[in-house]
Amino acid sequence: MSSVFDEWGGVYSPHIRAGDDAYLLTSLNIEEIYPETSSFITYDGSMTTPPCFETVTWLLMNKPVYLTRMQMHSLRLLSQNQPSQIFLSMSDNVRPVQELNNRCIRTNINFSMQGKDCPNNRAQKLQYRVNEWLLK
């Protein structure tokens, strides 16, 4: 992800000075931001903002995306401006973790396949590293 941020100067660009200014990101390729993976987990859940309708299918990538504190800050500065609204932040659209409530968790990950990275490939042994700055 760092190379994408470096290429166009981060999400928050110095070219944008006022709310009505626009800056065209001509070289942004979303595929470069996320890791290559065809394995994922899905579950049916709800929207993160009221009225929290349970009409969302959430997709979780099998591989995490690691960000620096500055990259996360840049992403939090994004807005989804619409003519009827002055500023609508794209960040902090989260709510506390909810109970599973008998939801079915689905995956296309084949846990029985052997591989050099995970010879036993048991679900209970899968783990990911947390961004260090989140722990501070």
Secondary structure by P-SEA (a helix, b strand, c coil): caaaaaacccccccccccccbbbbcccccccccccccccbbbbbbbbcccccccccbbbbbcbbbbbcaaaaaaaaaccccccccccccccccccccccccbbbbbbccccccccccccccccccbbbbccccccc
